[in-house]
Amino acid sequence: MSALVSSVQPANLARREGAPLVSLNRIAFVLALAAIYVVVPLIGNDYWLNSLVIPTVVMGLAGVGLNLLTGYAGLVSLGSAAFMSIGAFSAYNLLLRAPFLPLPLALIVAGFVAAAAGVIFGLPSLRIKGFYLSASTLGAQFFFEWLFTNFHWFSNNSMSLTISAPRLEFSGYNLTSPAGRYLLVVVTTGLLVWLARNIVNSRIGRDWMAIRDMDTAAAVAGIPIASRKLLAYGVSSFFCGIAGALWAFAYLGTADAHAFDLDKSFQILFIVIIGGSASLFGNFLGAAFIVLTPIVLDLIVLWWNLTDYVDQGSLTNLLRIIFGLIIILLLIKEPDGLSSLIGRLARRLAAWPLRI
């Protein structure tokens, strides 16, 4: 009897210790939803929504797409921005040439077009790995930038080769205002993050993680390696395609192929690394870091009047150096990303004041 009691007590103690953290997570989740869908649209001004919040959320969504491929499936891609451009140009042409399509359906179809391209450029993953695979996916970046630049049909024969955001509306609601575009972005992102979470927790997600850890053992266990890898590229490109459409329509307003260049692909990669691999929430932390840190550095320059002592060109290069150093220091101090840091702080807060 004493042995039974002793075996039950640690389990009960563990449940009691874990209960505050679960309650804290639920409270934080409800407060976050209220802030995202109610508070921000009410109190956010046009500058905050247009320049800060919308790009952060959209880039975080693109990070989710790449993280599903890299963090969960263990595969490599350096062409995330290329699939964003496919989604943007596909959604533009769908709404232009088939105006009867509702906006959500156009976004979904554009995502599937990007997914099909992702599967095609993911075919080399069946034979090669590592650096060589990254080089093959890099080819998508240059190919689609060349395609959308040289074939004017994709931009409706525009002389500037740009696409303009169509009238954003759904069910009679006008979404062209900053608050409307913000709601379009956060609702779409919320649904896709919910989808990503369900995929990760499904058998597909478990298969991806098994392939990431050791693909040979996964093959022995009966996991279809080839189909799961191609599915990972397709799902990742689907998310990136919808993010690209939102980037062009809800943030930029007008875009061309150069808006989705190689720098954008590296930004998405940095978002995954900084936020944390195999973490959905970490992508938005990484996106906030990428988007907001340069703005904070610019504000520091204005507050200290550094433009009076250093010319603008040198100051711009200096800010880039500082930004790079911050990323390096962050990766050295927190190699698991910001999501791991936030998780440790949450656990310490749940145990306060008993343990810090």
Secondary structure, 3 states (H helix, E strand, C coil): CHHHHHHHHHHHHHHHHHHHHHHHHHHHHHHHHHHHHHHHHHHCCHHHHHHHHHHHHHHHHHHHHHHHHHHHCCCCCCCHHHHHHHHHHHHHHHHHHCCCCCHHHHHHHHHHHHHHHHHHHCHHHHCCCHHHHHHHHHHHHHHHHHHHHHCHHHHCCCCCCCEECCCCEECCEECCCHHHHHHHHHHHHHHHHHHHHHHHHCHHHHHHHHHHHCHHHHHHCCCCHHHHHHHHHHHHHHHHHHHHHHHHHHHHCEECHHHHCHHHHHHHHHHHHHHCCCCHHHHHHHHHHHHHHHHHHHHHHHHHCHHHCCCHHHHHHHHHHHHHHHHHHHHHHCCCCHHHHHHHHHHHHHHCCCCC
